[in-house]
Amino acid sequence: MLVKTFGSAVYGVEAIAITIEVNVSNGQGYFIVGLPDNAVKESLQRMESAIKTNKYEMPRTKILVNMAPADIRKAGSAFDLPITIGVLGASEQIEEVDRLKDYVIMGELSLDGAVKPIKGALPIAIQARKDGFKGLIVPKENAREAAMVNNLLVYGVEHLNDVVEFFANEASLHPVTVNTREEFFANQYEFDFDFSEVKGQENIKRALEIAAAGGHNAILIGPPGAGKTMLAKRLPTILPPLSLHEALETTKIHSVAGKLPANASLISKRPFRSPHHTISDVALVGGGGVPQPGEISLAHNGVLFLDELPEFKKTVLEVMRQPMEERMVTISRAKMALDFPANFMLVASMNPCPCGFYNHPEKECTCPPGAVQKYLNKVSGPLLDRIDLHVEVTPVAFSELSNTNKLSENSASIRERVIAAREIQSERYKEHTGLHSNAQMSSKILREICAIDHIGEALLKKAMERLNLSARAYDRILKVSRTIADLATSEKIKPEHLAEAIHYRSLDREGWAG
């Protein structure tokens, strides 16, 4: 008997419907065709054990499983459950086989029939609704994630028996319901960190406020213990909250990568990713045999923090150049090319020299001649060009640290100003698709929006000549000055806005390191 069940394969951050045809006929042997990988082939052994353990009958005739489209490679163990249900249906152990066409079924089976969680439940649910299926059957741990998709019945199962009983009696399972909007908005402003905990460093807070308001990249450079990492970790607390569309995009990426916690629904806060400096280039940008999103995609709509930037391998840093400009990374293979979104804010930190105390107001640098410049040269000029704000961090004085009377401004107050600046930008770019912040402006739009007066032109010309800035640095200064003007609710870019933006190009200065 021939029976069809339906599953889904995840490629990039999208899913493709897979038809699983199971034919139990005369003959001997079990066969899976349709470009299965080893994990899919091994499903036959897991299936046999689960069927026998739960007192069902494993057919002793020929079982042929075809996974269509047959020219697309199928990977992973999530096809265990639909293959098993197909075998039970083809061997007439499930009576209501006509109902199988209404559901997408996904799940990994253990040997006793327990259903284990899978990756990519959210894109699978979105595709199931798009293809017109009535419902989706997934492991219980993935049910809340999939239930965020409306107009689709989502059932969470814990065991193979739950699925068999469901097709015998639909009332045996109840669809999972999630109030997506309520949960999403309830958790948006719950943070473990706050800027009110930071003593002093008002100039650094100002720089991070500008970065957050315009979506700009920033690098913090200063001695160890000055608070670079502490400040960077608090950046997400002043960023505008995610929109529902952004949250859905972000959740899809984390779902495909298997980074969502059990029983999770929509990601409500902007991601903050901080990979170790031993990371490989593939782990950073994404890749693998079946390409998976890397750290830059996991930081999509959030912050990618690279601590101790010069310690990262040069090849790792250089592969970020194109994604930083394109806000997307394309992973190409012989038979496929996948696009992963990578619209992230890069925040990096570094010491000014190997010993860490170059330019320190109290401690003396012990590095030999030339070591400081050599250390800074580990970060290439083209990469620094793509970083809008270069911020020098100085140690906090004891008087600041010990002053318990002076209260620092909290994240909520800073966030209000950032949101106001972003609203100005949203209104400005409402006719430009995919453009939401000043950092995303193209050169053409930049010329239209960032007009400056004669005094500003003279100031910028002088800075370009003295600092020997590139054309890209010129554009970055204009973008940052536009953000500073937005924070000041100024329609025009004034000379003081330009002067502050130029101040944040410290690493462009020739001879900065002596």
Beta strands, then each sheet from edge to edge (+ up, - down):
strand 1: 2-11
strand 2: 14-25
strand 3: 30-33
strand 4: 62-68
strand 5: 103-105
strand 6: 108-109
strand 7: 115-116
strand 8: 135-139
strand 9: 153-157
strand 10: 218-221
strand 11: 272-273
strand 12: 286-287
strand 13: 292-293
strand 14: 303-306
strand 15: 328-332
strand 16: 337-341
strand 17: 345-350
strand 18: 389-392
sheet 1: 1+ 2- 4+ 3+
sheet 2: 5+ 8+ 9+
sheet 3: 6+ 7-
sheet 4: 11+ 14+ 17+ 10+ 18+
sheet 5: 12+ 13-
sheet 6: 15+ 16-
end
